[in-house]
Amino acid sequence: MKTTATSLRLFVVSALAVIALGLATPPAMAQDSPLSPALRQQIRQAVTTGNADAIRRLAFRNPAQAIAIAQTAARAAQAMVATDPMVAADIAASAASIVSAPDVVAAAPAACADVAATVARVAATPAVMDAAPAVCAEIAASASQVAAMPSVMAAAPVVAAETASWAKITSTNATVMAAAPALSAQTAASIHTVVTDPHVMAAAPTLVAEGQASVPAPAAAPAPAPISVLQPLLTPPVDPTITTPASPAGG
């Protein structure tokens, strides 16, 4: 029975991978894809087995197609949310890490914004947060970091605002915050950068207003203590057992 259930799960995941990767599309449509058949097959294998590291390696070995690989992984993750949320989280995390690379963002900031928004939406799904809260925290941090990049906010301000909104849902979830509090704080800082950017504020005022109302500004550095407080710390203590010899008379 266990073997049958495992086989059924692999079949479902494989079928979703076929749909998400576009492997079932007619040949005429497939010609528009920048991914070669061999590379698409490798991605399909990685998605089917939930091997997020393999997806990252494929992007590293194929930098010219890194964005296309990330887009494909993001779509696959979105397709698997309902059937295998843990694998969906892992695949989404791989896509987020790919588009977080500065050179990838520089090549296509708008496309990276779309991937960031897709994976942020995956991570904000309750089932995914319950299944993999720490991974969701990682996705929210990476996606919001992409959204906060100046080139992304300039190229796709509305998408950047949407990404920040999804990331806020994830980073303020109690389970996610407990699993990765430091990442939640990092995400909050990135969201603040997005919702205070002039491009984003002009393009998505409603989303910005919601973000500003619920995400506090990063804490400011504490003011230096006044000298009256520091003076006792700077004055060496006096040892009462040590007496100062009197000066010689007529000295």
C-alpha positions as CSV (number, residue, x, y, z in Angstrom):
1,M,0.0,0.0,0.0
2,K,2.8,2.4,0.9
3,T,4.6,1.6,-2.4
4,T,1.4,2.3,-4.3
5,A,0.9,5.6,-2.5
6,T,4.4,6.6,-3.3
7,S,4.1,5.7,-6.9
8,L,0.8,7.7,-7.1
9,R,2.5,10.7,-5.6
10,L,5.4,10.6,-8.1
11,F,2.9,10.2,-10.9
12,V,1.0,13.3,-9.8
13,V,4.1,15.3,-9.3
14,S,5.5,14.2,-12.6
15,A,2.2,15.1,-14.4
16,L,2.2,18.6,-12.8
17,A,5.8,19.1,-13.8
18,V,4.9,18.3,-17.4
19,I,2.1,20.9,-17.3
20,A,4.2,23.5,-15.5
21,L,7.3,23.0,-17.7
22,G,5.2,23.2,-20.9
23,L,6.5,19.8,-22.0
24,A,3.0,18.8,-23.2
25,T,2.7,21.9,-25.5
26,P,2.7,21.5,-29.3
27,P,6.0,21.6,-31.1
28,A,5.2,25.0,-32.6
29,M,4.8,26.5,-29.2
30,A,7.9,24.8,-27.8
31,Q,10.1,26.5,-30.4
32,D,9.5,29.8,-28.6
33,S,11.1,28.6,-25.4
34,P,14.8,29.5,-24.8
35,L,15.3,26.1,-23.0
36,S,16.7,23.3,-25.0
37,P,14.8,19.9,-24.9
38,A,17.7,18.4,-22.9
39,L,17.7,21.2,-20.4
40,R,13.9,21.0,-20.0
41,Q,14.2,17.3,-19.3
42,Q,16.8,18.0,-16.6
43,I,14.5,20.5,-15.0
44,R,11.6,18.2,-15.2
45,Q,13.6,15.5,-13.5
46,A,14.7,17.9,-10.7
47,V,11.1,19.1,-10.2
48,T,9.7,15.6,-10.1
49,T,12.2,14.5,-7.5
50,G,11.9,17.8,-5.6
51,N,15.7,18.4,-6.0
52,A,16.0,22.1,-5.5
53,D,19.8,22.0,-5.5
54,A,19.8,20.5,-8.9
55,I,17.7,23.4,-10.2
56,R,20.2,25.9,-8.7
57,R,23.1,24.0,-10.3
58,L,21.4,24.0,-13.7
59,A,21.0,27.8,-13.5
60,F,24.7,28.2,-12.4
61,R,25.9,26.1,-15.3
62,N,23.6,27.9,-17.8
63,P,23.8,31.6,-16.8
64,A,22.3,32.8,-20.1
65,Q,19.2,30.8,-19.3
66,A,19.1,31.3,-15.5
67,I,16.0,33.5,-15.7
68,A,14.1,31.0,-17.9
69,I,15.0,28.2,-15.5
70,A,13.8,30.3,-12.5
71,Q,10.5,31.1,-14.3
72,T,10.0,27.4,-15.0
73,A,10.7,26.4,-11.5
74,A,8.4,29.1,-10.1
75,R,5.5,27.8,-12.3
76,A,6.2,24.3,-11.2
77,A,6.2,25.2,-7.6
78,Q,2.9,27.1,-8.0
79,A,1.4,24.0,-9.7
80,M,2.4,21.7,-6.8
81,V,1.1,23.8,-3.9
82,A,-2.1,21.8,-3.4
83,T,-0.6,18.3,-3.9
84,D,2.9,18.6,-2.3
85,P,3.4,21.9,-0.4
86,M,6.8,20.9,1.0
87,V,8.2,20.2,-2.4
88,A,6.5,23.3,-3.7
89,A,8.4,25.3,-1.1
90,D,11.7,23.8,-2.0
91,I,11.3,24.4,-5.7
92,A,10.1,28.0,-5.0
93,A,13.1,28.6,-2.9
94,S,15.4,27.5,-5.7
95,A,13.7,29.9,-8.1
96,A,14.0,32.7,-5.5
97,S,17.7,32.1,-5.0
98,I,18.4,32.2,-8.8
99,V,16.7,35.6,-9.3
100,S,18.4,37.0,-6.2
101,A,21.7,37.0,-8.0
102,P,22.7,40.6,-8.9
103,D,23.9,39.6,-12.4
104,V,20.6,37.9,-13.1
105,V,18.6,40.9,-11.9
106,A,20.8,43.2,-13.9
107,A,20.0,41.2,-17.1
108,A,16.2,41.3,-16.7
109,P,14.8,43.1,-13.6
110,A,11.2,42.9,-14.7
111,A,11.4,39.1,-15.3
112,C,13.1,38.7,-11.9
113,A,10.3,40.7,-10.3
114,D,7.7,38.3,-11.8
115,V,9.5,35.3,-10.4
116,A,9.8,36.9,-7.0
117,A,6.1,37.7,-6.9
118,T,5.2,34.1,-7.9
119,V,7.4,32.4,-5.3
120,A,6.3,34.9,-2.7
121,R,2.7,34.0,-3.4
122,V,3.6,30.3,-3.1
123,A,5.3,30.9,0.3
124,A,2.2,32.9,1.6
125,T,-0.1,29.9,1.1
126,P,-1.2,28.5,4.5
127,A,-0.6,24.9,3.5
128,V,3.0,25.7,2.4
129,M,3.7,27.7,5.5
130,D,2.5,24.9,7.7
131,A,4.6,22.3,5.8
132,A,7.8,24.2,5.5
133,P,7.8,27.4,7.7
134,A,11.6,27.9,7.7
135,V,11.8,27.5,3.9
136,C,8.9,30.0,3.5
137,A,10.8,32.5,5.6
138,E,13.8,32.0,3.3
139,I,11.6,32.6,0.2
140,A,10.0,35.7,1.7
141,A,13.4,37.1,2.5
142,S,14.8,36.4,-0.9
143,A,11.7,37.6,-2.8
144,S,11.4,40.8,-0.9
145,Q,15.1,41.4,-1.3
146,V,14.7,41.2,-5.1
147,A,11.6,43.5,-4.9
148,A,13.7,46.0,-3.0
149,M,16.4,46.3,-5.6
150,P,16.4,49.7,-7.2
151,S,16.4,48.4,-10.8
152,V,13.4,46.1,-10.0
153,M,11.4,48.8,-8.3
154,A,12.0,51.1,-11.3
155,A,11.2,48.4,-13.9
156,A,8.2,46.8,-12.2
157,P,7.0,48.9,-9.3
158,V,3.5,47.3,-9.1
159,V,5.0,43.8,-9.1
160,A,7.5,44.9,-6.4
161,A,4.6,46.1,-4.3
162,E,2.7,42.8,-4.8
163,T,5.8,40.9,-3.8
164,A,6.1,42.9,-0.6
165,S,2.5,42.2,0.2
166,W,2.9,38.5,-0.1
167,A,6.2,38.5,1.7
168,K,4.5,40.5,4.6
169,I,1.9,37.7,5.0
170,T,4.6,35.1,5.3
171,S,7.0,37.0,7.5
172,T,4.3,38.0,10.0
173,N,2.9,34.4,10.3
174,A,3.4,33.1,13.8
175,T,4.7,29.7,12.7
176,V,7.2,31.3,10.2
177,M,8.4,33.9,12.7
178,A,9.0,31.1,15.3
179,A,11.0,29.1,12.7
180,A,13.2,31.9,11.4
181,P,12.9,35.1,13.4
182,A,16.0,36.7,11.9
183,L,14.8,36.2,8.4
184,S,11.4,37.7,9.3
185,A,13.2,40.8,10.5
186,Q,15.2,40.9,7.3
187,T,12.1,40.6,5.2
188,A,10.5,43.5,7.2
189,A,13.4,45.7,6.4
190,S,13.1,44.9,2.6
191,I,9.4,45.5,2.7
192,H,10.0,48.9,4.2
193,T,12.4,49.8,1.4
194,V,9.8,48.8,-1.2
195,V,6.8,50.7,0.3
196,T,8.8,53.9,0.7
197,D,10.3,53.9,-2.8
198,P,8.9,56.8,-5.0
199,H,8.4,54.6,-8.0
200,V,6.4,52.1,-6.0
201,M,4.4,54.7,-4.1
202,A,3.3,56.3,-7.3
203,A,2.5,53.1,-9.1
204,A,0.7,51.2,-6.3
205,P,-0.5,53.6,-3.7
206,T,-3.1,51.2,-2.2
207,L,-0.6,48.4,-1.7
208,V,1.9,50.9,-0.4
209,A,-0.6,52.3,2.1
210,E,-1.3,48.8,3.4
211,G,2.3,48.0,3.7
212,Q,3.2,51.2,5.5
213,A,0.4,50.7,8.0
214,S,1.5,47.2,9.0
215,V,5.3,47.1,8.6
216,P,7.2,49.2,11.0
217,A,10.3,51.1,9.9
218,P,13.6,49.4,10.9
219,A,14.6,50.4,14.4
220,A,17.0,53.4,14.5
221,A,20.3,53.1,16.2
222,P,20.2,54.1,19.9
223,A,21.3,57.6,20.7
224,P,24.7,57.9,22.5
225,A,24.5,58.0,26.3
226,P,25.1,61.5,27.8
227,I,28.4,62.1,29.4
228,S,26.8,62.2,32.9
229,V,26.0,58.5,32.4
230,L,29.4,57.6,30.9
231,Q,31.5,59.5,33.4
232,P,31.3,56.9,36.2
233,L,32.3,54.3,33.7
234,L,35.3,56.3,32.7
235,T,36.5,57.2,36.2
236,P,38.6,54.4,37.8
237,P,37.3,53.2,41.1
238,V,39.0,54.2,44.3
239,D,40.3,51.5,46.5
240,P,39.6,52.6,50.1
241,T,42.5,50.4,51.5
242,I,45.0,52.5,49.6
243,T,46.0,55.8,51.3
244,T,47.8,58.6,49.6
245,P,51.0,59.5,51.6
246,A,51.1,63.0,53.0
247,S,53.3,65.5,51.3
248,P,56.5,66.2,53.2
249,A,56.2,69.4,55.4
250,G,57.7,72.4,53.9
251,G,57.9,70.5,50.6
